[in-house]
Amino acid sequence: MTVSVAGAVVLAGVITLAVVDHGSSAGYNTAAQRWVLPRLGEPGKVSLASLHGRPVVVNFFASWCTVCASELPVFAQDARALRGEVDVVEVNALETGNGQAFAEQYGLGSSVTAVLRDVGGSQGDGLYQALGGTGSMPMTAFYSSSGKLLTTHVGGFTASTLSSELHQLYGLSVPA
């Protein structure tokens, strides 16, 4: 009986180690106010702290998300138009397909400040969860220039609704 109990304890430990995402402890952080995430498809990482000084918009996407597909061109266009005034960061989360190919399809790498991969959580969604994400995509978080979380938005943006949000939160006007 003692051997059975000891075996069950060892098995539970092995299962726990297999489920825990050790990538989140390897220099990454998914806390809503101090995140540090790996770049998607390339080496390096980006932190919220490194973007200090400008407002930061963090938009979460996944390749399976049809609403994401319709709003990503809007984020890419606004990021290009507002370069130097706001940092737009795209974060691939809850991915079940090829997030890197999806990001490349929309030219995010050359448009936005950074394209990142979420880590941790139950499905590679640690930051997404920390910001209140519950499985609906897309989701967008808006930070002040000092790194304070201002608000989150669940659902897609059109050109006019994103422009309105950027104006309301940051006083920015997207050039036509």
C-alpha positions as CSV (number, residue, x, y, z in Angstrom):
1,M,0.0,0.0,0.0
2,T,2.8,2.4,0.8
3,V,4.4,1.8,-2.6
4,S,1.1,2.6,-4.3
5,V,0.7,5.9,-2.4
6,A,4.3,6.8,-3.1
7,G,3.8,5.9,-6.8
8,A,0.7,8.1,-7.0
9,V,2.5,11.1,-5.4
10,V,5.4,10.7,-7.9
11,L,3.0,10.4,-10.8
12,A,1.1,13.6,-9.6
13,G,4.4,15.4,-9.5
14,V,5.4,14.4,-13.0
15,I,2.0,15.4,-14.3
16,T,2.3,18.8,-12.6
17,L,5.7,19.4,-14.1
18,A,4.4,18.5,-17.6
19,V,1.5,20.9,-17.3
20,V,3.4,23.9,-15.9
21,D,4.7,26.2,-18.7
22,H,8.3,26.7,-17.8
23,G,8.7,29.2,-20.6
24,S,7.0,31.9,-18.5
25,S,9.7,31.6,-15.9
26,A,12.6,31.9,-18.4
27,G,12.8,35.6,-18.3
28,Y,9.2,36.3,-19.3
29,N,6.5,37.8,-17.2
30,T,2.8,38.0,-17.9
31,A,1.8,40.4,-15.1
32,A,-0.6,43.1,-16.6
33,Q,1.6,46.0,-15.4
34,R,5.1,44.5,-16.0
35,W,4.9,42.1,-18.9
36,V,7.9,40.8,-20.8
37,L,7.1,38.6,-23.8
38,P,9.1,36.8,-26.5
39,R,9.0,38.0,-30.1
40,L,6.9,35.9,-32.4
41,G,9.1,34.0,-34.9
42,E,12.4,35.7,-34.0
43,P,14.8,35.9,-31.1
44,G,14.5,38.5,-28.3
45,K,11.8,39.8,-26.1
46,V,9.9,43.1,-25.4
47,S,8.8,44.5,-22.1
48,L,6.2,47.1,-21.3
49,A,8.9,49.0,-19.4
50,S,11.0,49.3,-22.6
51,L,8.1,51.1,-24.2
52,H,7.9,53.8,-21.5
53,G,7.3,57.3,-22.8
54,R,4.6,56.7,-25.3
55,P,1.1,55.3,-25.0
56,V,1.0,51.5,-25.7
57,V,-1.8,49.6,-27.4
58,V,-1.6,45.8,-27.0
59,N,-3.9,43.9,-29.4
60,F,-4.3,40.2,-29.0
61,F,-4.9,38.0,-32.0
62,A,-5.1,34.3,-33.1
63,S,-5.1,32.8,-36.6
64,W,-8.5,31.2,-36.1
65,C,-10.2,34.5,-35.2
66,T,-12.1,35.9,-38.1
67,V,-12.7,39.2,-36.4
68,C,-9.0,39.5,-35.8
69,A,-8.5,39.1,-39.6
70,S,-10.8,42.0,-40.3
71,E,-9.2,44.3,-37.7
72,L,-5.5,43.6,-38.1
73,P,-5.2,45.8,-41.3
74,V,-6.8,48.6,-39.3
75,F,-4.2,48.3,-36.5
76,A,-1.3,48.0,-39.0
77,Q,-2.5,51.1,-40.9
78,D,-2.9,53.2,-37.7
79,A,0.4,52.0,-36.3
80,R,2.1,53.2,-39.5
81,A,0.2,56.5,-39.4
82,L,0.9,57.2,-35.7
83,R,4.5,55.9,-35.6
84,G,6.4,57.8,-33.0
85,E,3.3,58.8,-31.1
86,V,1.9,55.5,-29.9
87,D,3.4,52.0,-29.8
88,V,1.2,49.3,-31.2
89,V,2.1,45.8,-30.0
90,E,0.4,42.7,-31.5
91,V,0.3,39.6,-29.2
92,N,-0.5,36.1,-30.5
93,A,-2.5,34.2,-27.8
94,L,-4.7,31.2,-27.6
95,E,-3.2,30.0,-30.8
96,T,-4.2,26.6,-32.3
97,G,-2.8,27.3,-35.8
98,N,0.1,29.3,-37.3
99,G,0.1,32.7,-35.7
100,Q,3.4,33.6,-37.3
101,A,2.1,33.1,-40.8
102,F,-1.1,34.9,-39.9
103,A,0.9,37.9,-38.7
104,E,3.1,37.9,-41.8
105,Q,-0.1,37.8,-44.0
106,Y,-1.0,41.2,-42.6
107,G,2.5,42.6,-42.7
108,L,2.5,43.2,-38.9
109,G,6.3,43.0,-38.6
110,S,6.8,46.1,-40.7
111,S,3.8,48.0,-39.4
112,V,3.6,47.7,-35.6
113,T,6.2,48.3,-32.9
114,A,6.4,44.5,-32.1
115,V,4.8,41.2,-32.7
116,L,4.9,39.0,-29.7
117,R,3.8,35.6,-28.4
118,D,1.9,35.2,-25.2
119,V,3.3,32.6,-22.7
120,G,2.1,30.9,-19.6
121,G,-1.6,30.5,-18.7
122,S,-3.4,27.4,-19.6
123,Q,-3.1,27.9,-23.4
124,G,-0.2,30.3,-24.0
125,D,-2.4,33.1,-22.7
126,G,-0.8,34.4,-19.5
127,L,-0.9,38.1,-20.3
128,Y,-4.3,37.7,-22.0
129,Q,-5.7,36.1,-18.8
130,A,-4.0,38.7,-16.5
131,L,-5.8,41.4,-18.4
132,G,-9.2,39.7,-17.9
133,G,-9.4,37.7,-21.1
134,T,-11.9,34.8,-21.0
135,G,-11.5,33.2,-24.4
136,S,-13.2,35.8,-26.6
137,M,-11.0,37.3,-29.3
138,P,-9.8,39.8,-30.2
139,M,-9.0,41.8,-27.1
140,T,-7.1,45.1,-26.8
141,A,-5.4,46.7,-23.8
142,F,-4.6,50.4,-23.7
143,Y,-1.7,51.7,-21.5
144,S,-0.7,55.2,-20.7
145,S,2.8,56.5,-21.6
146,S,3.9,55.7,-18.0
147,G,2.8,52.0,-18.4
148,K,-0.5,52.3,-16.4
149,L,-3.3,50.1,-17.8
150,L,-6.2,52.4,-18.8
151,T,-8.8,50.0,-20.1
152,T,-9.3,46.8,-22.1
153,H,-11.7,46.2,-24.9
154,V,-13.1,42.8,-26.0
155,G,-14.2,42.6,-29.6
156,G,-13.1,44.0,-32.9
157,F,-12.4,47.5,-34.0
158,T,-13.2,49.2,-37.3
159,A,-11.2,52.1,-38.6
160,S,-13.6,54.6,-37.1
161,T,-14.0,52.9,-33.7
162,L,-10.2,52.5,-33.2
163,S,-9.6,56.1,-34.3
164,S,-12.3,57.3,-31.8
165,E,-10.7,55.2,-29.0
166,L,-7.2,56.6,-29.7
167,H,-8.6,60.1,-29.7
168,Q,-10.6,59.6,-26.5
169,L,-7.7,58.0,-24.6
170,Y,-4.7,59.7,-26.0
171,G,-5.9,62.8,-27.8
172,L,-4.5,61.4,-31.0
173,S,-6.0,61.9,-34.5
174,V,-5.3,59.3,-37.1
175,P,-4.3,61.0,-40.4
176,A,-6.4,60.0,-43.4
